[in-house]
């Protein structure tokens, strides 16, 4: 029942009004930049997060979750689309029945290849167990298990959608709340990547320009021009903020939320860790790390003119699927790889004569199309440019992280220093935890952190969770308290601290820590569950039941229903026990995994 460590907390910034303002900037830009904004609307980034389109979930059929007996389908009721979960006993001992329904809140992804869905489960946002996959050639669409649910068919409605999941899909994050995966308030509307994500000071620029065009006196230079990064950073780092997938990301400086802003030095503010043993397998969003493995990138990077950057081939103000985009790619390649005899400063030309190449672009031969290891049924271009690429990767079991052996490397650009494992044990403990290798992270957590990690609140949260799992409760308590000293708003540390105090039998202290969290955030279900345990230890069954009912309302879980059933029996509430027993059996028809 102790709340799990989800992720490093972020400081509280942003409101519903801020989100609306960001969305409005894109509309305001069209007055002066109609070509760019109209083209941007054809780009998938503009639709990376959006409300559901009319009829997009109709007629997609039912999908079974392996041999668990669970199955899922989309339906429409009087209030809109829902995702329905049913269960049929694999042994045939029980008739098929509906288990629960979750309201579909919005779509994640442009739907060019696949599209996920955020559903509301209780009061929390969860990844829907189904996604929709689209064939880019035929346009045919069908429902399939979402990646996390294909990896673990028992996931059901347990995979949270926090701001870390949305930050690369929208310029207008929901207002921060606790828990971090709480459903957004009614005033927030899902919207995609807007101008403010890539253009520093875009909002101030719009105001400055409006005054300038009206003949008013303006203060200082155009804010956008003044904040513009060098072409080298603008053409790579703006894209790398979201298209450098890696296995772990760590923000090194505050604010501890969202993404480094446009124009900031991305690699000074964020450390990204990738697999130290890359293979031909690639992730869905591995573009930058794969590009960096290309000889073309390595030989050209750093030139003021001629560096191979993301923007060399991609115009973010247009669709990559248009015919003009193919010509742009070919033109970019032939600037160094001529179709005739090369000059001394050029690499060798294309070996295939023009009459045999036909309509094939350079990417068709040198950037293989292959499946990815983290999303089923999706094929993309590998962004590692090779003279003779390997064949497409064979289908394999899905997984979330690239590394298979737990070995990681700090991703750096040519000319920038890389972290070694001796540089800062704290950063490595965070990186390995992010890569789902807590076993390898624990030895680093037992060491004293370096100067970088010591000031990161999220490091102390991660360290506390590792030490708690290892049974060192006193050291875990110290780590959680240090996280709260550095950032009192990091409530995940307070919730976990309450659990550690309970485990040490210090229930009064646990209640003292958790009560302010609950008073400020009544739907903090992890705090409610941990405080309920403290009340139970003090024989305060009524108070424990009240907290568990509140936690269940926020996040309906079978184990909480079972505990409420036991409490009702203890208190002699036969009807209540029966009601909670039905709820527990409905939510958890399967026996717990061994």
C-alpha positions as CSV (number, residue, x, y, z in Angstrom):
1,X,0.0,0.0,0.0
2,X,3.0,2.3,0.2
3,X,2.8,4.8,-2.6
4,X,5.1,4.0,-5.5
5,X,7.8,6.4,-6.6
6,X,6.5,7.6,-10.0
7,X,9.0,10.2,-11.2
8,X,10.9,13.3,-10.2
9,X,8.5,16.1,-9.2
10,X,8.4,19.4,-11.1
11,X,7.9,22.8,-9.6
12,X,4.5,24.3,-9.9
13,X,4.2,26.6,-12.9
14,X,1.4,27.1,-15.4
15,X,-2.3,27.7,-15.2
16,X,-5.3,27.2,-17.4
17,X,-5.0,30.8,-18.5
18,X,-1.4,30.2,-19.5
19,X,-2.4,27.2,-21.6
20,X,-5.1,29.3,-23.4
21,X,-2.5,32.0,-24.0
22,X,0.0,29.6,-25.5
23,X,-2.7,28.2,-27.8
24,X,-3.7,31.7,-28.9
25,X,-0.2,32.6,-29.9
26,X,-0.4,30.2,-32.8
27,X,-3.6,31.8,-34.0
28,X,-2.0,35.3,-33.7
29,X,1.0,34.3,-35.7
30,X,-1.1,33.7,-38.8
31,X,-1.6,37.4,-39.4
32,X,2.0,37.9,-40.3
33,X,3.1,34.4,-41.1
34,X,0.2,32.7,-43.0
35,X,2.4,30.4,-45.1
36,X,4.2,29.0,-42.1
37,X,1.1,28.6,-39.9
38,X,-0.9,27.0,-42.7
39,X,1.9,24.7,-43.5
40,X,2.4,23.9,-39.8
41,X,-1.2,22.7,-39.6
42,X,-0.4,20.0,-42.1
43,X,2.5,18.8,-39.8
44,X,1.8,16.1,-37.3
45,X,3.1,18.2,-34.5
46,X,0.1,20.5,-34.7
47,X,-2.1,17.4,-34.0
48,X,0.1,15.7,-31.4
49,X,-2.6,16.3,-28.8
50,X,-6.2,17.1,-29.6
51,X,-9.8,16.3,-29.0
52,X,-11.3,13.3,-30.7
53,X,-12.3,13.7,-34.2
54,X,-15.9,12.8,-35.1
55,X,-16.4,9.1,-35.7
56,X,-12.7,8.2,-35.3
57,X,-13.4,5.3,-32.9
58,X,-16.3,3.8,-34.7
59,X,-16.3,0.2,-36.1
60,X,-12.9,-0.8,-34.7
61,X,-13.9,-4.1,-33.1
62,X,-12.9,-5.8,-29.9
63,X,-9.3,-6.7,-28.9
64,X,-8.3,-9.4,-26.5
65,X,-5.5,-8.8,-23.9
66,X,-3.7,-12.1,-24.4
67,X,-4.9,-15.1,-22.5
68,X,-6.0,-13.0,-19.4
69,X,-9.7,-13.1,-20.4
70,X,-9.9,-9.3,-20.6
71,X,-10.9,-7.6,-23.8
72,X,-11.5,-4.0,-24.8
73,X,-13.6,-2.1,-27.3
74,X,-14.6,1.5,-28.0
75,X,-18.3,2.5,-27.6
76,X,-20.3,5.7,-27.8
77,X,-22.9,6.6,-25.2
78,X,-25.0,9.7,-24.6
79,X,-21.9,11.6,-23.3
80,X,-19.4,10.6,-25.9
81,X,-16.8,7.8,-26.5
82,X,-15.9,5.3,-23.7
83,X,-13.5,2.4,-23.5
84,X,-15.2,-0.8,-22.3
85,X,-13.4,-3.6,-20.4
86,X,-15.0,-7.0,-20.4
87,X,-13.8,-10.3,-18.9
88,X,-14.5,-13.9,-19.8
89,X,-13.1,-16.7,-17.6
90,X,-10.4,-18.4,-19.8
91,X,-11.4,-21.7,-18.1
92,X,-15.0,-21.1,-19.0
93,X,-16.2,-21.2,-15.4
94,X,-17.8,-17.7,-15.6
95,X,-19.9,-16.1,-18.3
96,X,-18.4,-13.0,-20.1
97,X,-19.3,-9.8,-18.3
98,X,-18.5,-6.1,-18.4
99,X,-16.0,-5.1,-15.8
100,X,-15.7,-1.3,-16.1
101,X,-15.9,1.7,-18.4
102,X,-13.5,4.6,-18.8
103,X,-14.4,7.9,-20.5
104,X,-12.1,8.8,-23.4
105,X,-10.8,12.3,-22.7
106,X,-8.5,13.1,-25.7
107,X,-6.2,11.7,-28.3
108,X,-2.4,11.5,-28.1
109,X,-0.5,11.5,-31.5
110,X,-1.4,12.8,-34.9
111,X,-2.7,9.4,-36.1
112,X,-0.4,9.3,-39.1
113,X,0.9,5.9,-37.9
114,X,-0.7,5.3,-34.6
115,X,-2.7,7.1,-32.0
116,X,-3.2,6.6,-28.2
117,X,-6.0,7.7,-26.0
118,X,-6.2,9.2,-22.6
119,X,-9.0,7.9,-20.5
120,X,-10.4,9.0,-17.2
121,X,-10.4,6.2,-14.6
122,X,-11.9,7.5,-11.4
123,X,-10.4,10.9,-11.1
124,X,-7.1,10.0,-12.8
125,X,-5.8,10.1,-16.4
126,X,-4.7,6.7,-17.7
127,X,-3.4,5.4,-21.0
128,X,-6.3,3.5,-22.6
129,X,-5.5,-0.2,-23.2
130,X,-6.3,0.3,-26.9
131,X,-4.6,2.4,-29.6
132,X,-5.5,2.8,-33.2
133,X,-3.0,1.8,-35.9
134,X,-3.1,3.2,-39.4
135,X,-1.6,1.8,-42.5
136,X,0.2,4.8,-44.1
137,X,-0.3,3.4,-47.6
138,X,-3.9,2.2,-47.6
139,X,-5.2,4.4,-44.8
140,X,-6.8,1.3,-43.2
141,X,-7.3,1.6,-39.4
142,X,-7.7,-0.9,-36.7
143,X,-7.6,-1.1,-32.9
144,X,-4.7,-2.9,-31.2
145,X,-3.4,-3.2,-27.7
146,X,-1.5,0.0,-26.7
147,X,2.3,-0.5,-26.2
148,X,2.3,-0.8,-22.4
149,X,-0.6,-3.1,-22.5
150,X,0.9,-5.3,-25.2
151,X,4.0,-5.6,-23.0
152,X,2.0,-6.4,-19.9
153,X,-1.5,-7.6,-20.7
154,X,-2.5,-7.2,-17.0
155,X,-1.9,-3.4,-17.1
156,X,-5.5,-2.6,-17.6
157,X,-6.2,1.0,-16.4
158,X,-3.1,1.4,-14.3
159,X,-0.6,3.2,-16.5
160,X,-0.6,6.9,-15.5
161,X,-0.5,9.9,-17.9
162,X,1.5,12.6,-16.1
163,X,3.0,15.8,-17.5
164,X,6.2,13.9,-18.4
165,X,4.1,11.9,-20.9
166,X,2.4,15.0,-22.4
167,X,5.2,17.5,-22.5
168,X,6.3,16.6,-26.0
169,X,2.7,16.6,-27.3
170,X,1.5,20.0,-26.3
171,X,2.6,23.6,-25.8
172,X,0.0,24.0,-23.1
173,X,0.4,21.5,-20.3
174,X,-2.5,21.0,-17.9
175,X,-2.1,23.0,-14.6
176,X,0.0,21.1,-12.2
177,X,-1.9,19.3,-9.4
178,X,-1.4,16.4,-7.1
179,X,-1.5,13.6,-7.8
180,X,0.4,14.4,-11.0
181,X,-1.9,12.2,-13.1
182,X,-5.1,13.9,-11.9
183,X,-7.5,14.6,-14.7
184,X,-7.3,18.2,-15.9
185,X,-9.9,20.7,-15.0
186,X,-12.7,21.6,-17.4
187,X,-11.0,24.8,-18.5
188,X,-8.1,23.0,-20.1
189,X,-8.3,22.0,-23.7
190,X,-6.0,19.6,-25.4
191,X,-3.9,21.2,-28.2
192,X,-0.7,20.2,-30.0
193,X,2.7,21.7,-30.5
194,X,2.4,25.4,-31.1
195,X,4.8,28.2,-32.2
196,X,5.9,28.9,-28.6
197,X,7.5,25.4,-28.3
198,X,10.3,26.1,-30.8
199,X,10.4,29.9,-31.0
200,X,11.7,31.6,-27.9
201,X,9.7,34.6,-26.7
202,X,7.1,34.1,-29.4
203,X,4.3,35.6,-27.2
204,X,6.4,38.7,-26.4
205,X,7.3,39.0,-30.1
206,X,3.7,39.0,-31.1
207,X,2.9,41.8,-28.7
208,X,6.0,43.7,-29.7
209,X,5.3,43.3,-33.4
210,X,1.7,44.4,-33.0
211,X,2.7,47.6,-31.3
212,X,5.5,48.2,-33.8
213,X,3.0,47.8,-36.7
214,X,0.6,50.2,-35.0
215,X,3.3,52.9,-34.9
216,X,3.7,52.7,-31.1
217,X,7.1,53.1,-29.3
218,X,8.5,49.7,-28.5
219,X,10.9,48.9,-25.7
220,X,14.2,47.4,-26.9
221,X,14.7,45.0,-29.9
222,X,12.3,42.3,-31.1
223,X,12.3,39.8,-28.2
224,X,12.2,36.8,-30.6
225,X,15.3,38.0,-32.5
226,X,17.1,38.8,-29.3
227,X,16.5,35.3,-27.9
228,X,17.2,33.4,-31.1
229,X,19.7,30.6,-30.7
230,X,22.5,30.0,-33.1
231,X,21.4,28.1,-36.3
232,X,23.4,25.1,-35.1
233,X,21.5,24.8,-31.8
234,X,18.2,26.0,-33.3
235,X,18.3,23.3,-36.0
236,X,19.1,20.4,-33.6
237,X,18.3,21.2,-30.0
238,X,14.7,22.3,-30.7
239,X,14.1,18.9,-32.1
240,X,16.2,16.9,-29.7
241,X,14.1,18.1,-26.8
242,X,11.4,15.6,-27.9
243,X,13.1,13.5,-30.6
244,X,16.0,12.3,-28.5
245,X,14.3,9.3,-26.9
246,X,17.0,7.8,-24.8
247,X,16.3,5.5,-21.8
248,X,16.4,8.2,-19.1
249,X,16.2,12.0,-18.9
250,X,17.3,14.1,-16.0
251,X,16.7,17.8,-15.6
252,X,19.8,19.3,-14.0
253,X,18.6,22.8,-13.2
254,X,15.2,24.3,-12.2
255,X,12.4,24.6,-13.0
256,X,11.9,20.9,-12.4
257,X,9.0,20.6,-14.8
258,X,8.4,20.2,-18.5
259,X,11.0,20.7,-21.1
260,X,13.9,23.1,-21.4
261,X,12.6,26.2,-23.2
262,X,13.4,27.2,-26.8
263,X,16.8,28.9,-27.1
264,X,18.1,27.3,-23.9
265,X,21.2,25.1,-23.9
266,X,19.4,21.8,-23.9
267,X,22.5,19.7,-23.0
268,X,23.5,22.0,-20.2
269,X,20.0,21.7,-18.6
270,X,19.2,18.1,-19.3
271,X,21.2,14.9,-19.2
272,X,19.9,12.1,-21.5
273,X,21.2,8.6,-21.2
274,X,21.0,6.1,-24.1
275,X,22.0,2.5,-24.4
276,X,25.8,2.0,-24.4
277,X,25.5,-1.0,-26.7
278,X,23.4,0.2,-29.7
279,X,22.2,-2.4,-32.2
280,X,20.1,-2.1,-35.3
281,X,16.9,-2.1,-33.2
282,X,15.4,1.3,-32.9
283,X,12.8,3.1,-30.8
284,X,9.8,5.0,-32.1
285,X,11.3,8.4,-31.2
286,X,15.0,7.6,-31.6
287,X,15.7,10.1,-34.4
288,X,18.4,12.3,-32.9
289,X,20.4,9.5,-31.2
290,X,20.4,7.5,-34.4
291,X,21.3,10.5,-36.5
292,X,24.2,11.2,-34.2
293,X,25.6,7.7,-35.0
294,X,25.8,8.6,-38.7
295,X,29.1,9.4,-40.3
296,X,27.4,12.3,-42.2
297,X,26.5,13.9,-38.9
298,X,29.8,13.3,-37.2
299,X,31.9,14.7,-40.0
300,X,29.8,17.8,-40.6
301,X,28.7,18.8,-37.1
302,X,30.2,22.0,-35.8
303,X,30.5,23.8,-39.2
304,X,28.8,27.2,-39.2
305,X,27.4,26.2,-42.6
306,X,26.9,22.7,-43.8
307,X,26.2,20.9,-40.5
308,X,23.7,18.1,-41.0
309,X,20.9,19.0,-38.7
310,X,17.2,18.0,-38.3
311,X,16.2,21.1,-40.2
312,X,18.5,20.2,-43.1
313,X,15.9,17.7,-44.2
314,X,12.7,18.6,-42.3
315,X,10.7,21.8,-42.4
316,X,8.7,21.9,-39.3
317,X,6.2,24.2,-41.0
318,X,5.1,21.5,-43.5
319,X,4.3,17.8,-43.7
320,X,7.1,15.3,-44.2
321,X,4.7,13.3,-46.4
322,X,4.4,15.8,-49.2
323,X,6.3,15.3,-52.5
324,X,8.2,18.5,-51.9
325,X,9.7,17.0,-48.8
326,X,11.3,14.2,-50.8
327,X,12.9,16.7,-53.1
328,X,14.1,18.6,-50.0
329,X,15.8,15.5,-48.7
330,X,17.5,14.7,-52.0
331,X,18.7,18.3,-52.3
332,X,20.1,18.2,-48.8
333,X,22.1,15.0,-49.6
334,X,23.3,16.2,-53.0
335,X,24.8,19.3,-51.4
336,X,27.6,17.0,-50.2
337,X,27.0,13.9,-52.3
338,X,26.9,15.0,-55.9
339,X,25.2,13.0,-58.7
340,X,28.3,13.5,-60.8
341,X,32.1,13.1,-60.2
342,X,32.7,14.4,-56.7
343,X,34.9,17.4,-55.9
344,X,37.8,17.0,-53.5
345,X,35.7,18.3,-50.6
346,X,32.8,15.9,-51.4
347,X,32.1,12.3,-50.5
348,X,31.5,9.8,-53.3
349,X,28.5,10.4,-55.5
350,X,25.4,8.2,-55.7
351,X,26.4,4.9,-57.4
352,X,23.0,4.3,-58.9
353,X,22.5,6.1,-62.2
354,X,19.6,8.6,-62.4
355,X,17.7,6.5,-64.9
356,X,17.7,3.6,-62.5
357,X,16.9,5.6,-59.3
358,X,13.6,6.7,-60.6
359,X,11.6,8.4,-57.9
360,X,13.5,6.9,-55.1
361,X,14.9,9.5,-52.7
362,X,18.2,9.0,-50.9
363,X,16.4,7.9,-47.7
364,X,14.9,4.9,-49.6
365,X,18.3,3.3,-49.9
366,X,20.3,4.8,-47.0
367,X,17.7,5.1,-44.2
368,X,16.1,1.7,-43.9
369,X,12.4,1.4,-43.0
370,X,12.0,-0.9,-40.1
371,X,9.8,-1.8,-37.2
372,X,10.5,-0.5,-33.7
373,X,10.9,-2.2,-30.4
374,X,8.4,-0.2,-28.4
375,X,5.3,0.1,-30.6
376,X,3.8,-2.8,-32.4
377,X,2.8,-2.7,-36.1
378,X,4.6,0.6,-36.8
379,X,7.5,1.0,-39.3
380,X,9.6,4.2,-39.6
381,X,12.8,5.4,-41.2
382,X,15.9,4.6,-39.2
383,X,17.7,8.0,-38.9
384,X,21.1,6.4,-38.9
385,X,22.3,7.1,-42.4
386,X,24.4,4.3,-43.8
387,X,26.0,3.4,-47.1
388,X,24.6,-0.1,-46.8
389,X,22.0,-0.3,-44.1
390,X,21.2,-3.7,-42.5
391,X,17.8,-5.3,-43.3
392,X,14.8,-4.4,-41.2
393,X,14.9,-5.5,-37.6
394,X,13.0,-8.8,-37.2
395,X,9.8,-8.6,-35.0
396,X,10.6,-9.2,-31.4
397,X,8.9,-8.9,-28.0
398,X,8.0,-5.4,-27.3
399,X,9.9,-3.5,-24.6
400,X,10.0,0.1,-23.3
401,X,13.7,0.7,-23.0
402,X,16.5,0.3,-25.6
403,X,19.1,-1.2,-23.2
404,X,18.9,-4.9,-22.6
405,X,21.9,-5.2,-20.3
406,X,21.5,-2.1,-18.3
407,X,24.5,-0.4,-19.7
408,X,24.0,3.3,-20.4
409,X,25.9,6.1,-21.9
410,X,25.5,9.8,-21.5
411,X,24.4,11.2,-24.8
412,X,26.6,14.1,-25.9
413,X,27.4,16.1,-29.0
414,X,30.8,16.2,-30.6
415,X,33.0,18.5,-28.6
416,X,31.0,18.3,-25.4
417,X,32.1,16.3,-22.3
418,X,30.4,13.1,-21.4
419,X,29.7,11.9,-17.8
420,X,31.5,8.8,-16.6
421,X,30.2,6.5,-13.9
422,X,32.6,8.2,-11.5
423,X,31.4,11.7,-12.3
424,X,28.2,11.7,-10.2
425,X,26.8,8.5,-8.7
426,X,23.6,10.3,-8.0
427,X,22.9,11.0,-11.7
428,X,23.7,7.4,-12.5
429,X,21.3,6.1,-9.9
430,X,18.6,8.3,-11.4
431,X,19.4,7.2,-15.0
432,X,19.4,3.5,-14.2
433,X,16.1,3.8,-12.3
434,X,14.7,5.6,-15.3
435,X,15.9,2.7,-17.4
436,X,14.0,0.2,-15.1
437,X,17.2,-1.2,-13.7
438,X,16.8,-0.5,-10.0
439,X,19.0,-3.4,-9.2
440,X,21.9,-1.6,-10.9
441,X,20.9,1.7,-9.5
442,X,21.0,0.7,-5.9
443,X,24.9,0.5,-5.5
444,X,25.1,4.1,-6.9
445,X,22.3,5.2,-4.5
446,X,24.4,3.9,-1.6
447,X,27.2,6.3,-2.6
448,X,27.3,10.0,-1.8
449,X,26.0,12.1,-4.7
450,X,28.1,14.5,-6.7
451,X,27.5,18.2,-6.8
452,X,25.0,18.0,-9.7
453,X,22.7,15.4,-8.2
454,X,22.9,16.7,-4.6
455,X,20.7,19.8,-5.5
456,X,18.1,17.9,-7.5
457,X,15.0,17.2,-5.4
458,X,14.1,14.3,-7.7
459,X,17.4,12.6,-7.0
460,X,16.6,12.3,-3.3
461,X,13.1,11.0,-4.1
462,X,14.6,8.3,-6.3
463,X,17.4,7.5,-3.8
464,X,14.9,7.2,-1.0
465,X,12.7,4.8,-3.0
466,X,15.7,2.6,-3.8
467,X,16.9,2.5,-0.2
468,X,13.3,1.9,1.0
469,X,13.0,-1.1,-1.3
470,X,16.4,-2.4,0.0
471,X,15.0,-2.2,3.6
472,X,17.2,0.7,4.7
473,X,14.3,2.7,6.2
474,X,16.4,5.2,8.2
475,X,18.4,6.2,5.1
476,X,15.3,6.3,3.0
477,X,13.7,8.7,5.5
478,X,16.7,11.0,5.4
479,X,16.5,11.1,1.6
480,X,12.8,11.9,1.5
481,X,13.3,14.7,4.1
482,X,16.1,16.1,2.0
483,X,13.9,16.1,-1.1
484,X,11.3,18.1,0.8
485,X,13.9,20.6,2.1
486,X,15.0,21.3,-1.4
487,X,11.4,21.4,-2.8
488,X,8.5,21.4,-0.3
489,X,6.1,21.1,-3.2
490,X,7.5,17.7,-4.1
491,X,4.6,15.9,-2.5
492,X,5.6,12.4,-3.8
493,X,8.4,12.5,-1.2
494,X,5.9,13.4,1.6
495,X,3.7,10.5,0.6
496,X,6.6,8.1,0.6
497,X,8.0,9.5,3.8
498,X,4.6,8.7,5.4
499,X,4.9,5.1,4.2
500,X,8.4,4.8,5.7
501,X,7.3,6.2,9.0
502,X,4.5,3.7,9.1
503,X,6.9,0.9,8.4
504,X,9.0,2.0,11.4
505,X,5.9,2.0,13.6
506,X,5.9,5.8,13.9
507,X,2.2,6.2,12.9
508,X,1.6,9.5,14.7
509,X,4.5,11.1,12.7
510,X,3.1,9.6,9.5
511,X,-0.3,11.1,10.1
512,X,1.4,14.5,10.8
513,X,3.3,14.3,7.5
514,X,0.4,13.2,5.4
515,X,-2.5,15.3,6.8
516,X,-1.2,18.6,5.3
517,X,-0.9,16.9,1.9
518,X,-4.5,15.7,2.1
519,X,-5.8,19.0,3.3
520,X,-4.1,20.8,0.4
521,X,-5.0,18.1,-2.1
522,X,-8.0,16.0,-1.0
523,X,-7.6,13.7,-4.0
524,X,-4.1,12.7,-3.1
525,X,-5.0,9.0,-3.1
526,X,-1.5,7.8,-2.2
527,X,-1.4,10.0,0.9
528,X,-4.9,8.7,1.7
529,X,-3.9,5.1,1.5
530,X,-0.8,5.6,3.6
531,X,-2.7,7.6,6.2
532,X,-5.3,4.8,6.3
533,X,-2.5,2.4,7.3
534,X,-1.5,4.7,10.1
535,X,-5.0,4.9,11.4
536,X,-5.4,1.1,11.2
537,X,-2.2,0.7,13.3
538,X,-3.8,3.0,15.9
539,X,-7.0,0.9,15.8
540,X,-8.9,3.9,14.3
541,X,-11.0,1.8,11.8
542,X,-13.6,4.6,11.0
543,X,-10.8,7.1,10.1
544,X,-9.0,4.4,8.1
545,X,-12.2,3.5,6.2
546,X,-12.9,7.2,5.4
547,X,-9.5,7.6,3.8
548,X,-9.8,4.3,1.9
549,X,-13.2,5.3,0.5
550,X,-11.8,8.6,-0.6
551,X,-8.8,6.9,-2.2
552,X,-11.0,4.4,-4.0
553,X,-13.2,7.2,-5.4
554,X,-10.1,8.7,-7.0
555,X,-8.6,5.4,-8.2
556,X,-10.8,2.3,-8.1
557,X,-8.6,-0.6,-7.1
558,X,-9.4,-4.1,-6.2
559,X,-6.9,-4.3,-3.2
560,X,-8.4,-1.2,-1.7
561,X,-11.9,-2.7,-2.1
562,X,-10.7,-5.9,-0.3
563,X,-9.3,-3.9,2.6
564,X,-12.6,-2.0,2.9
565,X,-14.4,-5.4,2.9
566,X,-12.2,-6.6,5.8
567,X,-12.7,-3.3,7.7
568,X,-16.5,-3.6,7.3
569,X,-16.4,-7.1,8.6
570,X,-14.3,-6.0,11.6
571,X,-16.9,-3.4,12.4
572,X,-19.8,-5.7,11.9
573,X,-21.1,-4.0,8.8
574,X,-22.4,-7.1,6.9
575,X,-24.0,-5.1,4.1
576,X,-20.9,-3.0,3.6
577,X,-18.7,-6.0,3.5
578,X,-20.8,-7.6,0.9
579,X,-20.9,-4.5,-1.2
580,X,-17.1,-4.1,-1.1
581,X,-16.6,-7.8,-1.8
582,X,-18.7,-7.4,-5.0
583,X,-16.6,-4.4,-6.0
584,X,-13.3,-6.3,-5.4
585,X,-14.5,-9.3,-7.4
586,X,-15.6,-7.1,-10.2
587,X,-12.3,-5.2,-10.4
588,X,-10.0,-8.1,-9.8
589,X,-11.5,-11.3,-11.4
590,X,-8.1,-12.7,-12.0
591,X,-6.0,-14.2,-9.2
592,X,-3.0,-12.0,-8.4
593,X,0.2,-12.7,-10.4
594,X,2.8,-14.9,-8.8
